[in-house]
Amino acid sequence: MKTKKMMISLISGTLAAVMACGGALAASVRTTTDVNMRAKPDNSAAVLCVLPKNAEAEKLGMEGNWYHLSYKDKDGYVYKKYIKDTEAAPAAETKTVYTTGDLYVRAKPDKTSAKLGVLKKGTAVETTALKNGWYTIKYNGKTGYISAKYTTETKPEVKPTTTTVYTTGDLYVRAKPDKTSAKLGVLKKGTAVETTGAKNGWYTITYKGKTGYISGKYVTTTKPATAAKKVVYTTANLNVRDKASTDGKKLGVLKKGTAVEVIELKNGWYTIKYNGKTGYISAKYTTEVKPGTEKPTTPATKTVYTTSDLNVRAEPNKNAKKLGVLKKGAEVKTITLKNGWYSIAYNGKTGYISAKYTTDKR
């Protein structure tokens, strides 16, 4: 009989040891505040001890809403409200993708689902999962879904913002932002240049495939006014000269009736572009009236300024009768231009002045 009792006692001790070892393998929990550990899962049960806030204990099991815990040399119960598991669920692995176009955020992973909003092209989005072609994301505090079809894991290249400036004079392009740096070339006055920005008074530009710099002192962001184009027609075969003079070298000949776009008129000569060069033609052999067309009933007026004291003639001829004299710098409204003579209204009569001694620039 004694032997039987000894065997039972030995087995019981072994079981207790196994249970104690098993307790060491149990999950850990922590208290969220100072809390009583009770002898039984009941608020009226005896208090075994007080577990301090953040105390770590072994979880032996659950009885209803009570944790069965082992803490130091105590084994008791704590209400679940004051306990949290220390083995939190693993955080979802995040991944950043970029939208390849403007992209709807949906309430569910379905293209017919309600729209929560729109992500602009190139937006970086942190995702938590990919399933059936849809990424899960957080959007305005809610869970949303975007189609993976319109995303990429490659970060888009961000192009620098460019601004257009215009040169206010002929301007050197430098290899470095320094007026003593090597010259890469020259930009003509009024040239439009794209720049990525200015630093220390120098704009960075691309010039003939290279990075160059131009002084901000000689540029403006205001586009220069484009001069109105004016066309005249030759009244005879007309020499184009390299100077505004009959002594100028001949660059070529314009046939009678040729339409010519002129730049300005000075001292009876028009400045023109001819075969890529600047040329000059005598206004005396041009007209503003297109050949073969009727003169307008009411001719359009043009304002010119005399470059010297100038006789007003009764006819377009230097030997014609003088009607009067216009002082140098006088402002004159003309009616027509033919064979180098402007017709004007003078003291109630029609008079004529030589275009050679006028300019359209004040």
C-alpha contacts under 8 A as a table, 3 or more apart, distances in Angstrom:
res1	aa1	res2	aa2	distance
1	M	4	K	5.10
1	M	5	K	6.37
2	K	5	K	5.10
2	K	6	M	6.12
3	T	6	M	5.04
3	T	7	M	6.22
4	K	7	M	5.11
4	K	8	I	6.33
5	K	8	I	5.11
5	K	9	S	6.12
6	M	9	S	5.04
6	M	10	L	6.09
7	M	10	L	5.06
7	M	11	I	6.19
8	I	11	I	5.17
8	I	12	S	6.10
9	S	12	S	5.08
9	S	13	G	6.18
10	L	13	G	5.16
10	L	14	T	6.21
11	I	14	T	5.05
11	I	15	L	6.20
12	S	15	L	5.13
12	S	16	A	6.20
13	G	16	A	5.06
13	G	17	A	6.18
14	T	17	A	5.05
14	T	18	V	6.17
15	L	18	V	4.97
15	L	19	M	6.08
16	A	19	M	5.01
16	A	20	A	6.08
17	A	20	A	5.02
17	A	21	C	6.17
18	V	21	C	5.05
18	V	22	G	5.98
19	M	22	G	4.79
19	M	23	G	6.06
20	A	23	G	5.00
20	A	24	A	6.67
21	C	24	A	5.20
21	C	25	L	6.97
22	G	25	L	5.30
22	G	26	A	6.75
23	G	26	A	5.20
23	G	58	E	7.01
23	G	59	K	7.69
23	G	60	L	6.12
23	G	70	S	7.79
24	A	58	E	7.22
26	A	58	E	5.88
26	A	59	K	5.60
26	A	60	L	6.09
27	A	58	E	5.93
27	A	59	K	5.39
27	A	60	L	7.80
27	A	87	E	7.74
28	S	56	E	6.52
28	S	57	A	5.69
28	S	58	E	4.71
28	S	59	K	5.71
28	S	85	D	6.64
28	S	86	T	6.04
28	S	87	E	7.30
29	V	56	E	5.68
29	V	57	A	5.53
29	V	58	E	6.34
29	V	59	K	6.41
29	V	83	I	6.63
29	V	84	K	5.72
29	V	85	D	4.49
29	V	86	T	5.08
29	V	87	E	7.75
30	R	53	K	7.81
30	R	54	N	5.26
30	R	55	A	5.38
30	R	56	E	4.60
30	R	57	A	6.32
30	R	83	I	5.68
30	R	84	K	5.45
30	R	85	D	6.35
30	R	86	T	6.25
31	T	34	D	7.13
31	T	35	V	7.39
31	T	51	L	7.32
31	T	52	P	7.18
31	T	53	K	5.30
31	T	54	N	4.80
31	T	55	A	5.49
31	T	56	E	6.91
31	T	82	Y	5.66
31	T	83	I	4.63
31	T	84	K	6.41
32	T	53	K	5.44
32	T	54	N	5.80
32	T	82	Y	5.23
32	T	83	I	5.71
32	T	84	K	6.82
33	T	52	P	6.51
33	T	53	K	4.05
33	T	54	N	6.82
33	T	82	Y	6.37
34	D	50	V	6.67
34	D	51	L	5.63
34	D	52	P	4.32
34	D	53	K	4.59
35	V	50	V	5.53
35	V	51	L	5.31
35	V	52	P	6.58
35	V	53	K	7.46
35	V	78	V	7.42
35	V	82	Y	7.04
36	N	47	V	6.13
36	N	48	L	7.44
36	N	49	C	6.05
36	N	50	V	4.51
36	N	51	L	6.18
36	N	78	V	6.68
37	M	47	V	5.71
37	M	48	L	5.56
37	M	49	C	5.46
37	M	50	V	5.89
37	M	51	L	6.68
37	M	76	G	5.68
37	M	77	Y	5.32
37	M	78	V	5.20
38	R	41	P	6.83
38	R	42	D	7.37
38	R	43	N	7.64
38	R	45	A	5.77
38	R	46	A	5.42
38	R	47	V	4.36
38	R	48	L	5.35
38	R	49	C	7.40
38	R	76	G	5.41
38	R	77	Y	5.07
38	R	78	V	6.55
39	A	45	A	5.89
39	A	46	A	5.48
39	A	47	V	6.28
39	A	48	L	6.08
39	A	75	D	7.68
39	A	76	G	5.06
39	A	77	Y	6.31
40	K	45	A	5.56
40	K	46	A	7.41
40	K	76	G	6.57
40	K	77	Y	5.96
41	P	45	A	7.24
41	P	63	E	7.03
41	P	66	W	5.81
41	P	77	Y	5.48
41	P	78	V	7.26
41	P	79	Y	7.64
42	D	45	A	5.25
47	V	50	V	7.65
48	L	74	K	7.33
48	L	76	G	7.21
49	C	74	K	7.96
51	L	55	A	6.25
52	P	55	A	5.53
56	E	71	Y	7.62
57	A	69	L	6.25
57	A	70	S	5.81
57	A	71	Y	5.00
57	A	72	K	7.92
58	E	69	L	5.48
58	E	70	S	5.10
58	E	71	Y	6.61
59	K	67	Y	6.89
59	K	68	H	6.11
59	K	69	L	4.81
59	K	70	S	6.64
60	L	67	Y	7.64
60	L	68	H	5.26
60	L	69	L	5.36
60	L	70	S	6.82
61	G	67	Y	6.19
61	G	68	H	5.05
61	G	69	L	7.23
62	M	65	N	7.11
62	M	66	W	5.75
62	M	67	Y	4.75
62	M	68	H	5.54
63	E	66	W	5.19
63	E	67	Y	6.47
63	E	68	H	6.97
65	N	79	Y	6.19
65	N	80	K	5.67
66	W	77	Y	6.09
66	W	78	V	5.57
66	W	79	Y	4.51
66	W	80	K	5.32
67	Y	77	Y	5.50
67	Y	78	V	5.27
67	Y	79	Y	6.13
67	Y	80	K	5.90
68	H	75	D	7.49
68	H	76	G	5.83
68	H	77	Y	4.69
68	H	78	V	6.79
69	L	75	D	5.80
69	L	76	G	5.51
69	L	77	Y	5.86
69	L	78	V	7.25
70	S	73	D	7.38
70	S	74	K	5.80
70	S	75	D	4.47
70	S	76	G	6.54
71	Y	74	K	5.21
71	Y	75	D	6.32
78	V	82	Y	7.40
78	V	83	I	7.69
79	Y	82	Y	6.14
79	Y	83	I	7.32
80	K	83	I	5.19
80	K	84	K	7.82
85	D	88	A	6.35
92	A	128	T	5.88
92	A	129	A	7.64
93	E	128	T	5.91
93	E	129	A	7.60
94	T	126	E	6.25
94	T	127	T	5.47
94	T	128	T	4.70
94	T	129	A	7.46
95	K	126	E	5.50
95	K	127	T	5.18
95	K	128	T	6.50
96	T	124	A	6.45
96	T	125	V	5.41
96	T	126	E	4.44
96	T	127	T	6.09
96	T	153	E	6.83
97	V	124	A	5.79
97	V	125	V	5.37
97	V	126	E	6.58
97	V	127	T	7.36
97	V	151	T	6.14
97	V	152	T	5.53
97	V	153	E	4.67
97	V	154	T	7.32
97	V	155	K	7.68
98	Y	121	K	7.86
98	Y	122	G	5.45
98	Y	123	T	5.40
98	Y	124	A	4.62
98	Y	125	V	6.07
98	Y	151	T	5.28
98	Y	152	T	5.26
98	Y	153	E	6.17
98	Y	154	T	7.08
98	Y	155	K	6.39
98	Y	156	P	7.49
99	T	102	D	7.01
99	T	103	L	6.85
99	T	119	L	7.45
99	T	120	K	7.26
99	T	121	K	5.27
99	T	122	G	4.92
99	T	123	T	5.48
99	T	124	A	6.90
99	T	125	V	7.72
99	T	150	Y	5.90
99	T	151	T	4.36
99	T	152	T	6.47
100	T	121	K	5.45
100	T	122	G	5.91
100	T	150	Y	5.35
100	T	151	T	5.25
100	T	152	T	6.71
101	G	120	K	6.67
101	G	121	K	4.13
101	G	122	G	6.91
101	G	150	Y	6.54
101	G	151	T	7.93
102	D	118	V	6.62
102	D	119	L	5.61
102	D	120	K	4.46
102	D	121	K	4.57
103	L	118	V	5.43
103	L	119	L	5.09
103	L	120	K	6.51
103	L	121	K	7.17
103	L	146	I	7.27
103	L	147	S	7.99
103	L	150	Y	7.25
104	Y	115	K	6.33
104	Y	116	L	7.39
104	Y	117	G	5.86
104	Y	118	V	4.46
104	Y	119	L	6.34
104	Y	146	I	6.62
105	V	115	K	5.74
105	V	116	L	5.33
105	V	117	G	5.27
105	V	118	V	5.75
105	V	119	L	7.13
105	V	139	Y	7.81
105	V	144	G	5.92
105	V	145	Y	5.54
105	V	146	I	5.25
106	R	109	P	6.63
106	R	110	D	7.15
106	R	111	K	7.27
106	R	113	S	5.77
106	R	114	A	5.60
106	R	115	K	4.60
106	R	116	L	5.51
106	R	117	G	7.48
106	R	144	G	5.56
106	R	145	Y	5.05
106	R	146	I	6.36
107	A	113	S	5.98
107	A	114	A	5.47
107	A	115	K	6.25
107	A	116	L	6.16
107	A	143	T	7.23
107	A	144	G	5.17
107	A	145	Y	6.34
108	K	113	S	5.67
108	K	114	A	7.42
108	K	144	G	6.63
108	K	145	Y	5.99
109	P	113	S	7.29
109	P	134	W	5.81
109	P	135	Y	7.94
109	P	144	G	7.98
109	P	145	Y	5.40
109	P	146	I	7.17
109	P	147	S	7.72
110	D	113	S	5.27
115	K	118	V	7.90
116	L	139	Y	7.93
116	L	144	G	7.35
119	L	123	T	6.35
120	K	123	T	5.70
122	G	156	P	6.50
125	V	137	I	7.45
126	E	137	I	6.43
126	E	138	K	7.80
127	T	130	L	7.84
127	T	135	Y	6.07
127	T	136	T	5.57
127	T	137	I	4.75
127	T	138	K	7.60
128	T	135	Y	7.23
128	T	136	T	5.62
128	T	137	I	6.17
129	A	135	Y	5.64
129	A	136	T	5.26
129	A	137	I	7.84
130	L	133	G	6.49
130	L	134	W	5.56
130	L	135	Y	4.53
130	L	136	T	6.46
130	L	148	A	7.93
131	K	134	W	5.41
131	K	135	Y	6.64
133	G	147	S	6.13
133	G	148	A	5.35
133	G	149	K	6.93
134	W	145	Y	6.13
134	W	146	I	5.56
134	W	147	S	4.66
134	W	148	A	5.28
135	Y	145	Y	5.48
135	Y	146	I	5.32
135	Y	147	S	6.32
135	Y	148	A	6.00
136	T	143	T	6.94
136	T	144	G	5.91
136	T	145	Y	4.77
136	T	146	I	6.84
137	I	143	T	5.86
137	I	144	G	5.23
137	I	145	Y	5.88
137	I	146	I	7.52
138	K	141	G	6.15
138	K	142	K	5.54
138	K	143	T	4.80
138	K	144	G	5.83
139	Y	142	K	5.19
139	Y	143	T	6.13
139	Y	144	G	5.92
147	S	150	Y	6.04
147	S	151	T	7.44
148	A	151	T	5.25
148	A	152	T	7.84
152	T	155	K	7.57
160	P	196	T	6.37
161	T	196	T	6.05
162	T	194	E	6.11
162	T	195	T	5.34
162	T	196	T	4.59
162	T	197	G	7.03
163	T	194	E	5.58
163	T	195	T	5.29
163	T	196	T	6.34
163	T	197	G	7.10
164	T	192	A	6.40
164	T	193	V	5.44
164	T	194	E	4.50
164	T	195	T	6.16
164	T	221	T	6.61
165	V	192	A	5.77
165	V	193	V	5.35
165	V	194	E	6.50
165	V	195	T	7.27
165	V	219	V	6.16
165	V	220	T	5.50
165	V	221	T	4.56
165	V	222	T	7.23
165	V	223	K	7.61
166	Y	189	K	7.86
166	Y	190	G	5.44
166	Y	191	T	5.39
166	Y	192	A	4.60
166	Y	193	V	6.10
166	Y	219	V	5.29
166	Y	220	T	5.27
166	Y	221	T	6.13
166	Y	222	T	7.08
166	Y	223	K	6.41
166	Y	224	P	7.50
167	T	170	D	7.03
167	T	171	L	6.87
167	T	187	L	7.42
167	T	188	K	7.22
167	T	189	K	5.23
167	T	190	G	4.88
167	T	191	T	5.45
167	T	192	A	6.90
167	T	193	V	7.82
167	T	218	Y	5.90
167	T	219	V	4.35
167	T	220	T	6.48
168	T	189	K	5.41
168	T	190	G	5.85
168	T	218	Y	5.36
168	T	219	V	5.30
168	T	220	T	6.78
169	G	188	K	6.62
169	G	189	K	4.07
169	G	190	G	6.86
169	G	218	Y	6.56
169	G	219	V	7.96
170	D	186	V	6.62
170	D	187	L	5.60
170	D	188	K	4.43
170	D	189	K	4.57
171	L	186	V	5.41
171	L	187	L	5.09
171	L	188	K	6.48
171	L	189	K	7.15
171	L	214	I	7.29
171	L	218	Y	7.26
172	Y	183	K	6.34
172	Y	184	L	7.40
172	Y	185	G	5.84
172	Y	186	V	4.43
172	Y	187	L	6.32
172	Y	214	I	6.65
173	V	183	K	5.74
173	V	184	L	5.33
173	V	185	G	5.26
173	V	186	V	5.75
173	V	187	L	7.11
173	V	207	Y	7.77
173	V	212	G	5.92
173	V	213	Y	5.55
173	V	214	I	5.24
174	R	177	P	6.63
174	R	178	D	7.16
174	R	179	K	7.29
174	R	181	S	5.80
174	R	182	A	5.63
174	R	183	K	4.61
174	R	184	L	5.52
174	R	185	G	7.48
174	R	212	G	5.55
174	R	213	Y	5.05
174	R	214	I	6.34
175	A	181	S	5.98
175	A	182	A	5.45
175	A	183	K	6.24
175	A	184	L	6.16
175	A	211	T	7.22
175	A	212	G	5.16
175	A	213	Y	6.35
176	K	181	S	5.63
176	K	182	A	7.39
176	K	212	G	6.63
176	K	213	Y	6.03
177	P	181	S	7.27
177	P	202	W	5.78
177	P	203	Y	7.95
177	P	212	G	7.97
177	P	213	Y	5.43
177	P	214	I	7.21
177	P	215	S	7.70
178	D	181	S	5.26
183	K	186	V	7.92
184	L	207	Y	7.87
184	L	212	G	7.33
187	L	191	T	6.34
188	K	191	T	5.69
190	G	224	P	6.66
193	V	205	I	7.34
194	E	205	I	6.39
194	E	206	T	7.80
195	T	198	A	7.87
195	T	203	Y	6.29
195	T	204	T	5.58
195	T	205	I	4.81
195	T	206	T	7.63
196	T	203	Y	7.39
196	T	204	T	5.94
196	T	205	I	6.67
197	G	203	Y	5.69
197	G	204	T	6.12
198	A	201	G	6.15
198	A	202	W	5.25
198	A	203	Y	4.25
198	A	204	T	6.44
198	A	216	G	7.40
199	K	202	W	5.39
199	K	203	Y	6.58
201	G	215	S	6.20
201	G	216	G	5.18
201	G	217	K	7.05
202	W	213	Y	6.12
202	W	214	I	5.58
202	W	215	S	4.67
202	W	216	G	5.20
203	Y	213	Y	5.45
203	Y	214	I	5.27
203	Y	215	S	6.29
203	Y	216	G	6.04
204	T	211	T	6.94
204	T	212	G	5.92
204	T	213	Y	4.77
204	T	214	I	6.82
205	I	211	T	5.84
205	I	212	G	5.23
205	I	213	Y	5.86
205	I	214	I	7.50
206	T	209	G	6.05
206	T	210	K	5.42
206	T	211	T	4.68
206	T	212	G	5.76
207	Y	210	K	5.16
207	Y	211	T	6.10
207	Y	212	G	5.90
215	S	218	Y	6.00
215	S	219	V	7.34
216	G	219	V	5.37
216	G	220	T	7.84
220	T	223	K	7.57
229	K	261	E	6.73
229	K	262	V	7.22
229	K	263	I	7.38
230	K	261	E	5.66
230	K	262	V	5.74
230	K	263	I	7.32
231	V	259	A	6.30
231	V	260	V	5.36
231	V	261	E	4.44
231	V	262	V	6.02
231	V	288	E	6.86
232	V	259	A	5.76
232	V	260	V	5.37
232	V	261	E	6.59
232	V	262	V	7.13
232	V	286	T	6.15
232	V	287	T	5.53
232	V	288	E	4.65
232	V	289	V	7.28
232	V	290	K	7.58
233	Y	256	K	7.77
233	Y	257	G	5.38
233	Y	258	T	5.36
233	Y	259	A	4.61
233	Y	260	V	6.08
233	Y	286	T	5.27
233	Y	287	T	5.27
233	Y	288	E	6.19
233	Y	289	V	7.11
233	Y	290	K	6.30
233	Y	291	P	7.45
234	T	237	N	6.99
234	T	238	L	6.80
234	T	254	L	7.41
234	T	255	K	7.20
234	T	256	K	5.18
234	T	257	G	4.89
234	T	258	T	5.45
234	T	259	A	6.88
234	T	260	V	7.68
234	T	285	Y	5.81
234	T	286	T	4.31
234	T	287	T	6.46
235	T	256	K	5.40
235	T	257	G	5.89
235	T	285	Y	5.21
235	T	286	T	5.18
235	T	287	T	6.67
235	T	339	N	7.37
236	A	255	K	6.75
236	A	256	K	4.19
236	A	257	G	7.01
236	A	285	Y	6.27
236	A	286	T	7.81
237	N	253	V	6.63
237	N	254	L	5.64
237	N	255	K	4.49
237	N	256	K	4.54
238	L	253	V	5.44
238	L	254	L	5.06
238	L	255	K	6.47
238	L	256	K	7.07
238	L	281	I	7.18
238	L	282	S	7.90
238	L	285	Y	7.13
239	N	250	K	6.32
239	N	251	L	7.48
239	N	252	G	5.93
239	N	253	V	4.48
239	N	254	L	6.35
239	N	281	I	6.58
240	V	250	K	5.71
240	V	251	L	5.40
240	V	252	G	5.26
240	V	253	V	5.68
240	V	254	L	7.09
240	V	274	Y	7.91
240	V	279	G	5.96
240	V	280	Y	5.55
240	V	281	I	5.25
241	R	244	A	6.88
241	R	245	S	7.38
241	R	246	T	7.56
241	R	248	G	5.21
241	R	249	K	5.30
241	R	250	K	4.50
241	R	251	L	5.40
241	R	252	G	7.38
241	R	279	G	5.53
241	R	280	Y	5.13
241	R	281	I	6.51
242	D	248	G	5.40
242	D	249	K	5.41
242	D	250	K	6.51
242	D	251	L	6.39
242	D	278	T	7.01
242	D	279	G	5.07
242	D	280	Y	6.23
243	K	246	T	7.93
243	K	247	D	7.59
243	K	248	G	4.69
243	K	249	K	7.08
243	K	279	G	6.88
243	K	280	Y	6.11
244	A	248	G	6.78
244	A	269	W	5.82
244	A	270	Y	7.87
244	A	271	T	7.94
244	A	280	Y	5.42
244	A	281	I	7.21
244	A	282	S	7.79
245	S	248	G	5.28
245	S	269	W	7.91
250	K	253	V	7.85
251	L	279	G	7.42
254	L	258	T	6.33
255	K	258	T	5.66
257	G	290	K	7.95
257	G	291	P	6.51
260	V	272	I	7.59
261	E	272	I	6.59
261	E	273	K	7.85
262	V	265	L	7.91
262	V	270	Y	6.15
262	V	271	T	5.85
262	V	272	I	4.87
262	V	273	K	7.67
263	I	270	Y	6.95
263	I	271	T	5.32
263	I	272	I	5.68
264	E	270	Y	5.64
264	E	271	T	5.44
264	E	272	I	7.84
264	E	360	D	7.08
265	L	268	G	6.46
265	L	269	W	5.55
265	L	270	Y	4.51
265	L	271	T	6.50
265	L	283	A	7.81
265	L	358	T	7.86
265	L	359	T	5.54
265	L	360	D	6.03
265	L	361	K	7.95
266	K	269	W	5.41
266	K	270	Y	6.57
266	K	356	K	7.31
266	K	357	Y	7.72
266	K	358	T	6.38
266	K	359	T	4.59
266	K	360	D	7.09
266	K	361	K	7.90
267	N	307	T	7.35
267	N	355	A	6.99
267	N	356	K	4.40
267	N	357	Y	4.94
267	N	358	T	5.64
267	N	359	T	6.26
268	G	282	S	6.13
268	G	283	A	5.35
268	G	284	K	6.92
268	G	340	G	7.01
268	G	354	S	7.75
268	G	355	A	4.95
268	G	356	K	3.16
268	G	357	Y	6.17
268	G	358	T	6.67
268	G	359	T	7.67
269	W	280	Y	6.17
269	W	281	I	5.53
269	W	282	S	4.59
269	W	283	A	5.22
269	W	356	K	6.93
270	Y	280	Y	5.48
270	Y	281	I	5.30
270	Y	282	S	6.28
270	Y	283	A	5.99
271	T	278	T	6.98
271	T	279	G	5.88
271	T	280	Y	4.73
271	T	281	I	6.81
272	I	278	T	5.89
272	I	279	G	5.18
272	I	280	Y	5.85
272	I	281	I	7.50
273	K	276	G	6.18
273	K	277	K	5.58
273	K	278	T	4.81
273	K	279	G	5.80
274	Y	277	K	5.17
274	Y	278	T	6.08
274	Y	279	G	5.86
282	S	285	Y	6.03
282	S	286	T	7.43
282	S	340	G	7.64
283	A	286	T	5.25
283	A	287	T	7.81
283	A	339	N	7.08
283	A	340	G	5.15
283	A	355	A	7.07
283	A	356	K	7.52
284	K	338	K	6.86
284	K	339	N	4.18
284	K	340	G	2.93
284	K	341	W	6.74
284	K	355	A	7.27
284	K	356	K	7.70
285	Y	338	K	7.30
285	Y	339	N	4.76
285	Y	340	G	6.12
286	T	337	L	7.68
286	T	338	K	6.31
286	T	339	N	5.94
286	T	340	G	6.98
287	T	290	K	7.45
287	T	336	T	7.98
287	T	337	L	5.61
287	T	338	K	4.97
287	T	339	N	6.87
288	E	336	T	7.30
288	E	337	L	6.41
288	E	338	K	7.64
289	V	293	T	7.23
289	V	295	K	6.83
290	K	293	T	5.81
295	K	299	P	7.40
296	P	299	P	5.35
299	P	335	I	5.81
299	P	336	T	6.92
300	A	335	I	6.27
300	A	336	T	7.75
301	T	333	K	5.98
301	T	334	T	5.33
301	T	335	I	4.87
301	T	336	T	7.41
302	K	333	K	5.46
302	K	334	T	5.15
302	K	335	I	6.67
303	T	331	E	6.71
303	T	332	V	5.49
303	T	333	K	4.45
303	T	334	T	6.09
303	T	360	D	6.67
304	V	331	E	5.98
304	V	332	V	5.36
304	V	333	K	6.52
304	V	334	T	7.25
304	V	358	T	6.12
304	V	359	T	5.49
304	V	360	D	4.53
304	V	361	K	7.29
304	V	362	R	7.92
305	Y	328	K	7.84
305	Y	329	G	5.39
305	Y	330	A	5.44
305	Y	331	E	4.77
305	Y	332	V	6.05
305	Y	358	T	5.30
305	Y	359	T	5.31
305	Y	360	D	6.13
305	Y	361	K	7.15
305	Y	362	R	6.40
306	T	309	D	6.99
306	T	310	L	6.85
306	T	326	L	7.49
306	T	327	K	7.24
306	T	328	K	5.21
306	T	329	G	4.83
306	T	330	A	5.45
306	T	331	E	6.96
306	T	332	V	7.70
306	T	357	Y	5.81
306	T	358	T	4.33
306	T	359	T	6.50
307	T	328	K	5.44
307	T	329	G	5.86
307	T	357	Y	5.26
307	T	358	T	5.25
307	T	359	T	6.78
308	S	327	K	6.69
308	S	328	K	4.06
308	S	329	G	6.86
308	S	357	Y	6.48
308	S	358	T	7.96
309	D	325	V	6.66
309	D	326	L	5.60
309	D	327	K	4.43
309	D	328	K	4.45
310	L	325	V	5.44
310	L	326	L	5.04
310	L	327	K	6.44
310	L	328	K	7.05
310	L	353	I	7.18
310	L	354	S	7.95
310	L	357	Y	7.19
311	N	322	K	6.35
311	N	323	L	7.49
311	N	324	G	5.93
311	N	325	V	4.46
311	N	326	L	6.33
311	N	353	I	6.59
312	V	322	K	5.69
312	V	323	L	5.35
312	V	324	G	5.21
312	V	325	V	5.66
312	V	326	L	7.08
312	V	351	G	5.90
312	V	352	Y	5.49
312	V	353	I	5.24
313	R	316	P	6.66
313	R	317	N	7.11
313	R	318	K	7.25
313	R	320	A	5.70
313	R	321	K	5.48
313	R	322	K	4.51
313	R	323	L	5.47
313	R	324	G	7.42
313	R	351	G	5.54
313	R	352	Y	5.00
313	R	353	I	6.40
314	A	320	A	5.95
314	A	321	K	5.38
314	A	322	K	6.24
314	A	323	L	6.14
314	A	350	T	7.16
314	A	351	G	5.12
314	A	352	Y	6.26
315	E	320	A	5.59
315	E	321	K	7.29
315	E	351	G	6.63
315	E	352	Y	5.93
316	P	320	A	7.24
316	P	341	W	5.76
316	P	342	Y	7.83
316	P	343	S	7.81
316	P	351	G	7.99
316	P	352	Y	5.37
316	P	353	I	7.15
316	P	354	S	7.70
317	N	320	A	5.23
318	K	354	S	7.99
322	K	325	V	7.87
323	L	351	G	7.25
326	L	330	A	6.29
327	K	330	A	5.55
329	G	362	R	7.88
332	V	344	I	7.68
333	K	344	I	6.60
333	K	345	A	7.93
334	T	337	L	7.84
334	T	342	Y	6.03
334	T	343	S	5.83
334	T	344	I	4.78
334	T	345	A	7.58
335	I	342	Y	6.86
335	I	343	S	5.39
335	I	344	I	5.61
335	I	345	A	7.94
336	T	342	Y	5.59
336	T	343	S	5.42
336	T	344	I	7.76
337	L	340	G	6.48
337	L	341	W	5.56
337	L	342	Y	4.50
337	L	343	S	6.56
337	L	355	A	7.90
338	K	341	W	5.41
338	K	342	Y	6.62
340	G	354	S	6.12
340	G	355	A	5.31
340	G	356	K	6.92
341	W	352	Y	6.18
341	W	353	I	5.57
341	W	354	S	4.63
341	W	355	A	5.28
342	Y	352	Y	5.49
342	Y	353	I	5.32
342	Y	354	S	6.30
342	Y	355	A	6.04
343	S	350	T	6.69
343	S	351	G	5.73
343	S	352	Y	4.59
343	S	353	I	6.71
344	I	350	T	5.72
344	I	351	G	5.21
344	I	352	Y	5.91
344	I	353	I	7.56
345	A	348	G	6.26
345	A	349	K	5.61
345	A	350	T	4.78
345	A	351	G	5.97
346	Y	349	K	5.15
346	Y	350	T	5.93
346	Y	351	G	5.79
354	S	357	Y	6.03
354	S	358	T	7.44
355	A	358	T	5.24
355	A	359	T	7.79
359	T	362	R	7.33
